[in-house]
Amino acid sequence: MQTLSVSKLTTKSQATIPDRVRRKLGLKPGDSIVFKTKDGHIYLQKARPIDRVLAGAVEETLADEWNSAHDDKAYADL
């Protein structure tokens, strides 16, 4: 049986993870979460240490890649 939990986005695009989901994933304040996409679906899971290491490594390599006046102009209307 599928259960649904609903949360509303704030003006800052933040959402509260419902208690039922937090308990199921064992989430506690300060934990990191991972959003995975596959076949048009989004999956949420508690981040493992390797997920945080990978995300940090990718973030550092892309930090300057899309940070130019040309990029600012290209994406200004998004």
VMD Tcl script that builds the backbone (N, CA, C; Angstrom):
set m [mol new atoms 234]
animate dup $m
set s [atomselect $m all]
$s set {name element resname resid chain x y z} {
  {N N MET 1 A 0.827 -1.178 0.000}
  {CA C MET 1 A 0.000 0.000 0.000}
  {C C MET 1 A 0.876 1.248 0.000}
  {N N GLN 2 A 0.516 2.196 -0.788}
  {CA C GLN 2 A 1.250 3.457 -0.882}
  {C C GLN 2 A 0.658 4.460 0.101}
  {N N THR 3 A 1.525 5.143 0.848}
  {CA C THR 3 A 1.054 6.199 1.736}
  {C C THR 3 A 1.557 7.530 1.201}
  {N N LEU 4 A 0.763 8.541 1.364}
  {CA C LEU 4 A 1.123 9.871 0.889}
  {C C LEU 4 A 1.361 10.794 2.070}
  {N N SER 5 A 2.352 11.634 1.929}
  {CA C SER 5 A 2.619 12.705 2.879}
  {C C SER 5 A 2.789 13.967 2.055}
  {N N VAL 6 A 2.196 15.034 2.488}
  {CA C VAL 6 A 2.211 16.279 1.728}
  {C C VAL 6 A 2.899 17.367 2.541}
  {N N SER 7 A 3.656 18.207 1.834}
  {CA C SER 7 A 4.316 19.351 2.449}
  {C C SER 7 A 4.215 20.517 1.480}
  {N N LYS 8 A 4.162 21.717 1.986}
  {CA C LYS 8 A 4.014 22.910 1.151}
  {C C LYS 8 A 5.337 23.666 1.085}
  {N N LEU 9 A 5.707 24.161 -0.104}
  {CA C LEU 9 A 6.926 24.957 -0.262}
  {C C LEU 9 A 6.729 26.359 0.288}
  {N N THR 10 A 7.766 26.862 0.952}
  {CA C THR 10 A 7.755 28.245 1.409}
  {C C THR 10 A 8.193 29.142 0.252}
  {N N THR 11 A 8.204 30.430 0.479}
  {CA C THR 11 A 8.651 31.362 -0.558}
  {C C THR 11 A 10.131 31.189 -0.879}
  {N N LYS 12 A 10.874 30.526 0.009}
  {CA C LYS 12 A 12.290 30.250 -0.228}
  {C C LYS 12 A 12.499 28.845 -0.793}
  {N N SER 13 A 11.422 28.218 -1.281}
  {CA C SER 13 A 11.451 26.863 -1.849}
  {C C SER 13 A 11.886 25.816 -0.830}
  {N N GLN 14 A 11.564 26.038 0.422}
  {CA C GLN 14 A 11.873 25.075 1.479}
  {C C GLN 14 A 10.594 24.327 1.841}
  {N N ALA 15 A 10.768 23.076 2.248}
  {CA C ALA 15 A 9.627 22.272 2.664}
  {C C ALA 15 A 9.991 21.498 3.922}
  {N N THR 16 A 9.010 21.245 4.747}
  {CA C THR 16 A 9.204 20.422 5.927}
  {C C THR 16 A 9.014 18.961 5.526}
  {N N ILE 17 A 9.927 18.114 5.950}
  {CA C ILE 17 A 9.777 16.689 5.694}
  {C C ILE 17 A 8.817 16.151 6.751}
  {N N PRO 18 A 7.705 15.585 6.328}
  {CA C PRO 18 A 6.712 15.112 7.293}
  {C C PRO 18 A 7.302 14.117 8.295}
  {N N ASP 19 A 6.770 14.138 9.518}
  {CA C ASP 19 A 7.258 13.291 10.606}
  {C C ASP 19 A 7.319 11.822 10.208}
  {N N ARG 20 A 6.295 11.340 9.534}
  {CA C ARG 20 A 6.258 9.928 9.125}
  {C C ARG 20 A 7.455 9.580 8.242}
  {N N VAL 21 A 7.822 10.483 7.338}
  {CA C VAL 21 A 8.960 10.258 6.443}
  {C C VAL 21 A 10.266 10.349 7.219}
  {N N ARG 22 A 10.380 11.355 8.098}
  {CA C ARG 22 A 11.595 11.490 8.918}
  {C C ARG 22 A 11.843 10.242 9.745}
  {N N ARG 23 A 10.784 9.710 10.354}
  {CA C ARG 23 A 10.928 8.500 11.163}
  {C C ARG 23 A 11.336 7.313 10.292}
  {N N LYS 24 A 10.711 7.174 9.143}
  {CA C LYS 24 A 11.009 6.046 8.243}
  {C C LYS 24 A 12.472 6.079 7.790}
  {N N LEU 25 A 13.003 7.292 7.525}
  {CA C LEU 25 A 14.387 7.425 7.066}
  {C C LEU 25 A 15.389 7.571 8.209}
  {N N GLY 26 A 14.900 7.687 9.433}
  {CA C GLY 26 A 15.792 7.865 10.577}
  {C C GLY 26 A 16.480 9.215 10.562}
  {N N LEU 27 A 15.784 10.237 10.070}
  {CA C LEU 27 A 16.375 11.581 9.964}
  {C C LEU 27 A 16.290 12.327 11.286}
  {N N LYS 28 A 17.373 13.044 11.578}
  {CA C LYS 28 A 17.443 13.878 12.774}
  {C C LYS 28 A 17.937 15.265 12.361}
  {N N PRO 29 A 17.691 16.292 13.177}
  {CA C PRO 29 A 18.177 17.633 12.837}
  {C C PRO 29 A 19.677 17.604 12.523}
  {N N GLY 30 A 20.055 18.267 11.450}
  {CA C GLY 30 A 21.453 18.326 11.032}
  {C C GLY 30 A 21.834 17.274 10.009}
  {N N ASP 31 A 20.987 16.245 9.817}
  {CA C ASP 31 A 21.276 15.227 8.805}
  {C C ASP 31 A 21.168 15.825 7.408}
  {N N SER 32 A 21.903 15.256 6.486}
  {CA C SER 32 A 21.805 15.643 5.080}
  {C C SER 32 A 20.921 14.634 4.364}
  {N N ILE 33 A 20.247 15.100 3.326}
  {CA C ILE 33 A 19.411 14.228 2.519}
  {C C ILE 33 A 19.856 14.307 1.068}
  {N N VAL 34 A 19.528 13.275 0.324}
  {CA C VAL 34 A 19.891 13.183 -1.090}
  {C C VAL 34 A 18.609 13.060 -1.901}
  {N N PHE 35 A 18.531 13.806 -3.003}
  {CA C PHE 35 A 17.434 13.679 -3.947}
  {C C PHE 35 A 17.986 12.976 -5.177}
  {N N LYS 36 A 17.409 11.844 -5.530}
  {CA C LYS 36 A 17.841 11.106 -6.712}
  {C C LYS 36 A 16.694 11.083 -7.710}
  {N N THR 37 A 17.022 11.202 -8.991}
  {CA C THR 37 A 16.004 11.145 -10.028}
  {C C THR 37 A 16.238 9.916 -10.892}
  {N N LYS 38 A 15.142 9.251 -11.246}
  {CA C LYS 38 A 15.225 8.086 -12.117}
  {C C LYS 38 A 13.869 7.867 -12.769}
  {N N ASP 39 A 13.887 7.786 -14.081}
  {CA C ASP 39 A 12.667 7.488 -14.841}
  {C C ASP 39 A 11.505 8.405 -14.477}
  {N N GLY 40 A 11.785 9.692 -14.311}
  {CA C GLY 40 A 10.733 10.658 -14.020}
  {C C GLY 40 A 10.261 10.677 -12.578}
  {N N HIS 41 A 10.924 9.951 -11.700}
  {CA C HIS 41 A 10.567 9.926 -10.288}
  {C C HIS 41 A 11.695 10.531 -9.471}
  {N N ILE 42 A 11.343 11.118 -8.344}
  {CA C ILE 42 A 12.312 11.685 -7.413}
  {C C ILE 42 A 12.302 10.823 -6.155}
  {N N TYR 43 A 13.485 10.443 -5.716}
  {CA C TYR 43 A 13.630 9.631 -4.515}
  {C C TYR 43 A 14.406 10.421 -3.476}
  {N N LEU 44 A 13.977 10.328 -2.247}
  {CA C LEU 44 A 14.607 11.019 -1.125}
  {C C LEU 44 A 15.191 9.966 -0.198}
  {N N GLN 45 A 16.441 10.168 0.197}
  {CA C GLN 45 A 17.036 9.248 1.163}
  {C C GLN 45 A 18.005 10.004 2.048}
  {N N LYS 46 A 18.304 9.404 3.188}
  {CA C LYS 46 A 19.286 9.980 4.091}
  {C C LYS 46 A 20.654 9.873 3.426}
  {N N ALA 47 A 21.414 10.958 3.448}
  {CA C ALA 47 A 22.735 10.966 2.811}
  {C C ALA 47 A 23.709 10.132 3.628}
  {N N ARG 48 A 24.476 9.349 2.924}
  {CA C ARG 48 A 25.559 8.591 3.558}
  {C C ARG 48 A 26.820 9.441 3.468}
  {N N PRO 49 A 27.840 9.152 4.246}
  {CA C PRO 49 A 29.073 9.947 4.176}
  {C C PRO 49 A 29.627 10.059 2.754}
  {N N ILE 50 A 29.559 8.991 1.966}
  {CA C ILE 50 A 30.089 9.040 0.597}
  {C C ILE 50 A 29.284 10.009 -0.271}
  {N N ASP 51 A 27.975 10.143 -0.021}
  {CA C ASP 51 A 27.150 11.083 -0.776}
  {C C ASP 51 A 27.616 12.512 -0.534}
  {N N ARG 52 A 27.951 12.833 0.726}
  {CA C ARG 52 A 28.396 14.195 1.055}
  {C C ARG 52 A 29.769 14.473 0.467}
  {N N VAL 53 A 30.645 13.483 0.469}
  {CA C VAL 53 A 31.984 13.647 -0.112}
  {C C VAL 53 A 31.873 13.890 -1.616}
  {N N LEU 54 A 31.058 13.095 -2.293}
  {CA C LEU 54 A 30.877 13.244 -3.737}
  {C C LEU 54 A 30.271 14.601 -4.072}
  {N N ALA 55 A 29.242 15.001 -3.345}
  {CA C ALA 55 A 28.603 16.291 -3.604}
  {C C ALA 55 A 29.588 17.437 -3.408}
  {N N GLY 56 A 30.405 17.375 -2.367}
  {CA C GLY 56 A 31.403 18.414 -2.119}
  {C C GLY 56 A 32.443 18.474 -3.219}
  {N N ALA 57 A 32.866 17.318 -3.711}
  {CA C ALA 57 A 33.866 17.279 -4.779}
  {C C ALA 57 A 33.305 17.854 -6.071}
  {N N VAL 58 A 32.085 17.511 -6.409}
  {CA C VAL 58 A 31.463 18.016 -7.636}
  {C C VAL 58 A 31.222 19.514 -7.525}
  {N N GLU 59 A 30.750 19.956 -6.375}
  {CA C GLU 59 A 30.476 21.377 -6.171}
  {C C GLU 59 A 31.732 22.218 -6.371}
  {N N GLU 60 A 32.842 21.754 -5.835}
  {CA C GLU 60 A 34.093 22.499 -5.965}
  {C C GLU 60 A 34.545 22.593 -7.419}
  {N N THR 61 A 34.344 21.545 -8.206}
  {CA C THR 61 A 34.790 21.575 -9.601}
  {C C THR 61 A 33.901 22.451 -10.462}
  {N N LEU 62 A 32.641 22.640 -10.057}
  {CA C LEU 62 A 31.721 23.437 -10.859}
  {C C LEU 62 A 31.605 24.881 -10.389}
  {N N ALA 63 A 32.176 25.205 -9.255}
  {CA C ALA 63 A 31.997 26.528 -8.661}
  {C C ALA 63 A 32.378 27.651 -9.615}
  {N N ASP 64 A 33.475 27.508 -10.346}
  {CA C ASP 64 A 33.913 28.560 -11.252}
  {C C ASP 64 A 33.481 28.321 -12.691}
  {N N GLU 65 A 33.018 27.120 -12.972}
  {CA C GLU 65 A 32.666 26.766 -14.336}
  {C C GLU 65 A 31.541 27.623 -14.902}
  {N N TRP 66 A 30.508 27.894 -14.095}
  {CA C TRP 66 A 29.378 28.676 -14.560}
  {C C TRP 66 A 29.273 29.983 -13.784}
  {N N ASN 67 A 30.395 30.656 -13.658}
  {CA C ASN 67 A 30.412 31.876 -12.879}
  {C C ASN 67 A 31.123 32.965 -13.667}
  {N N SER 68 A 30.440 33.467 -14.691}
  {CA C SER 68 A 31.028 34.518 -15.511}
  {C C SER 68 A 29.934 35.507 -15.911}
  {N N ALA 69 A 30.351 36.647 -16.406}
  {CA C ALA 69 A 29.385 37.649 -16.880}
  {C C ALA 69 A 28.543 37.078 -18.011}
  {N N HIS 70 A 29.158 36.264 -18.873}
  {CA C HIS 70 A 28.424 35.634 -19.972}
  {C C HIS 70 A 27.316 34.725 -19.427}
  {N N ASP 71 A 27.646 33.928 -18.412}
  {CA C ASP 71 A 26.651 33.052 -17.809}
  {C C ASP 71 A 25.540 33.859 -17.137}
  {N N ASP 72 A 25.924 34.915 -16.416}
  {CA C ASP 72 A 24.914 35.764 -15.760}
  {C C ASP 72 A 23.933 36.288 -16.784}
  {N N LYS 73 A 24.420 36.727 -17.930}
  {CA C LYS 73 A 23.537 37.258 -18.978}
  {C C LYS 73 A 22.669 36.147 -19.569}
  {N N ALA 74 A 23.261 34.989 -19.813}
  {CA C ALA 74 A 22.539 33.885 -20.435}
  {C C ALA 74 A 21.406 33.384 -19.550}
  {N N TYR 75 A 21.603 33.397 -18.225}
  {CA C TYR 75 A 20.613 32.829 -17.325}
  {C C TYR 75 A 19.833 33.881 -16.533}
  {N N ALA 76 A 19.948 35.139 -16.917}
  {CA C ALA 76 A 19.315 36.223 -16.169}
  {C C ALA 76 A 17.803 36.101 -16.107}
  {N N ASP 77 A 17.173 35.537 -17.128}
  {CA C ASP 77 A 15.716 35.483 -17.151}
  {C C ASP 77 A 15.133 34.202 -16.554}
  {N N LEU 78 A 15.975 33.372 -15.964}
  {CA C LEU 78 A 15.473 32.115 -15.369}
  {C C LEU 78 A 14.964 32.332 -13.967}
}
mol reanalyze $m
mol bondsrecalc $m
mol representation Tube
mol addrep $m
